Amino acid sequence: MIRFPSLRFDWRAASLLLAGLCLMPLTTRSAEVSGLVYPMLDIQLSVQVGGLVQKLHTKLGQAVKEGQTLVEFDASVQQLELKRKTVIAQDTSELESTRTRAQVYDELYKLSETATRNTRSVSVEELLKLKLDKVSAEGRMQQLEAQKQRELIERDQAQLELQQKSVRAPINGVIADILVDPGEWAKPGDIVMRLVDTSSVDLRMHLPPVVAASFKTGARVNATFEATRGNSVSAEGHVLFVSPVADGASGLVDVRVRFLNSRGLIRAGSKGHIADAELARMR
């Protein structure tokens, strides 16, 4: 028969080991926390109405103003349609002549009505005929006025269709990418440019909940950012957002800090760092 040596559980050693584990820190903090820099706004500009790219009014890296035309498409058909509908909308000759006719019939009816009542020099039949002419002229005038309103709306619609044959900057920013060239065909919904606003930037970090608890919305935060040639840039910002929930997959919390960047020293896409001493100050 094979006998195995008996195993004795050393309670004293186990208790010492458990006490040592309890004295260990619950989390290990790194010397700093890091994140990536994103522009305040990053917009992809798309085409509303498809067409042939006729001209680019900007170039890569150029700063543009809100409302500035960036891409122009062939709009010869829309220009002709706008001219046609403008001429129609401006033609008020029939409306004016009908309005004058209605006024004349109104005066004639009033005079004939007075004559019928006082001298009976105008028959009732003639008076009724004048009234019918007056009502008909007024009805035609109302029809023409309604038609003129429709023509004005159609002219405005043609103007809008012409405006949609170009892409304009919705904000002040810098052209970060151009995806079309003159002579290319763009379909509705195609992205033609990328426009970014880096006057302010966001440092986005995904942190453990115990570290994210140091950040309070609106609090001031100092950070250091990577720059070209091995240099660094320090700036003070404010906590813009702390997610109320942690990511289900990673268990990390989304934290965003916004920094003014009017001089463009902080480059979007670079890394930003918040030192451990700064985190200690915020607690």
Residue, then its C-alpha position, 0 to 999 in steps of 0.5 A: m500500500i502506498r502512503f502519502p505524507s499528510l499535509r498540515f495547514d499552517w494557519r499562522a503563516a496563512s494569517l500573516l500572508l493575509a495581513g500582508l495582502c491587506l496592507m498592500p495598496l488597492t491600486t497602483r498609480s502610475a506617474e501620470v495619466s495620458g490621452l490623445v488630443y482631438p480638435m474641438l470640432d471635426i466636420q466632414l463636409s458632404v455634397q447635398v446635390g450631386g454634380l461635376v466638380q468645377k472649382l476648388h476655392t481652397k487648399l489643404g491647410q488653409a484657414v477658412k471663414e464661416g460661409q466661405t465657398l469651398v467647392e463649386f459644382d457645375a450649375s449652368v442648368q440651375q442658373l438658367e432655371l433661376k433666371r427663367k423663374t425670376v423673369i416669371a416672378q417679376d412679370t406683374s403686367e397681367l396682375e396690374s391690369t386685372r387690378t385696374r379693371a377690378q377698380v374700374y368695375d367697382e367704380l362703375y358699379k357704385l355709380s350705377e347703383t347710385a343712379t338706379r337708386n336716385t334716378r332709375s336711369v340704369s336698369v336692374e339688369e345692367l346693374l347686375k351685369l356690372k356687379l357680375d363683371k366686378v366680382s369676376a375681375e376681383g376673383r381673377m385678381q385674387q387668382l393672379e395674386a395667389q399665382k404670383q406668390r407661387e411664382l415667388i416661392e418657385r424662384d426662391q426654390a430655384q435660388l436654393e437649388l443653385q446654392q446647393k451646387s456649392v459647399r460652404a464652410p459651416i464654421n471657422g476652421v482649417i481644411a484638414d483633407i480634400l477628397v475631390d479634384p476638379g473634373e470629378w463627379a460627386k454623388p449626393g452624400d459623398i464627403v468632399m472635405r474635412l474641416v477642423d476647428t483647433s482654436s480649442v482642443d480636447l484631451r480625451m482619456h480613458l481612466p480607471p474609476v478610482v483615477a477618474a474620481s479626481f476629475k470634477t466638471g469645471a475644475r482647472v487642470n494643467a497638462t503637458f503636450e508633445a510637440t515637434r522637435g522633442n519639445s513640450v507645451s504646458a497649458e491649463g484647461h478645464v474638465l469638460f466631461v466625466s462619464p457617469v458610467a464606465d465602459g462595459a468592456s474595459g471598465l474605464v471611464d471617459v474623461r475630457v479636458r478642454f484647452l484653449n489653443s488660439r496660437g495652435l501650439i497644441r497639435a490634434g492627434s498628439k499625446g497629452h499628459i497629466a502628472d501624478a502631482e497634478l492629480a494629487r492636487m485635484r483630490 
